[in-house]
Each structure stands twice: as C-alpha cells, then as structure tokens.
Amino acid sequence: VVPPDAVRRVLAACPGLVVVDGYGPTETTTFATAGRLVAADTVPDPVPIGEPLDNQRIYLLDRDLRPVPLGAHGELYLGGAGLARGYLGRPGLAAQRFVACPFGT
C-alpha cells in the first residue's frame, strides 16, 4: 500500500516527476498492474493499483466467481502471461488458490 501523503509530498517537491505505483503479489512474478501519478493535487486516497499490464487480466469477483458491481467489495483475481502455474512442491495449495478463469480466457 502506497501512502497517498508520501506520493503527494514527492510530486510537490519534484515538478515533472511521474510516480508509478506497481502492484503484484508473489504469484505474478513481479507486477500485474501499474498506475501513473503525475500531480500532487490529483493523488487519490487510497492510491489505486492501476491498470493491468500488457498480457495481464484482473477481475474483482464474488464468492461464486461473478463480477461484482462498481464500488462493491470482492476478491481480486489475476490472470495472464505473468501468473505462476502453482506453488512448487505444494499441489494441494496450488489447486485451492489457482483456479481456472471463469470467462474462458
């Protein structure tokens, strides 16, 4: 989580600087999303995780793997080229956490 006040201070102190907020759990190797922050007065609270990177997909789904409405709470599901195929030596955990994409992609 990036503290919005810290981003605002950096952008205010360094005009013209672009801060890139990258998000990605271990299962996506490095990053799955990124967002550009360019002006101190436009940094939202909380700082969003950004948009999916090329060849990545993100979904916010309910417990039945259906998309939730805008503004609703849900679970973040990631997919795409950067997603791992499972946990090394832990097939049971991988079967629980790595599920097929409900949208067939």
C-alpha positions, 0 to 999 in steps of 0.5 A, spaced: 500 500 500 502 506 497 501 512 502 497 517 498 501 523 503 508 520 501 506 520 493 503 527 494 509 530 498 514 527 492 510 530 486 510 537 490 517 537 491 519 534 484 515 538 478 515 533 472 516 527 476 511 521 474 510 516 480 508 509 478 505 505 483 506 497 481 502 492 484 503 484 484 503 479 489 508 473 489 504 469 484 505 474 478 512 474 478 513 481 479 507 486 477 500 485 474 498 492 474 501 499 474 498 506 475 501 513 473 501 519 478 503 525 475 500 531 480 500 532 487 493 535 487 490 529 483 493 523 488 487 519 490 486 516 497 487 510 497 492 510 491 489 505 486 493 499 483 492 501 476 491 498 470 493 491 468 499 490 464 500 488 457 498 480 457 495 481 464 487 480 466 484 482 473 477 481 475 474 483 482 469 477 483 464 474 488 464 468 492 461 464 486 466 467 481 461 473 478 463 480 477 461 484 482 458 491 481 462 498 481 464 500 488 462 493 491 467 489 495 470 482 492 476 478 491 481 480 486 483 475 481 489 475 476 490 472 470 495 472 464 502 471 461 505 473 468 501 468 473 505 462 476 502 455 474 502 453 482 506 453 488 512 448 487 512 442 491 505 444 494 499 441 489 494 441 494 495 449 495 496 450 488 489 447 486 485 451 492 488 458 490 489 457 482 483 456 479 481 456 472 478 463 469 471 463 469 470 467 462 474 462 458 480 466 457 
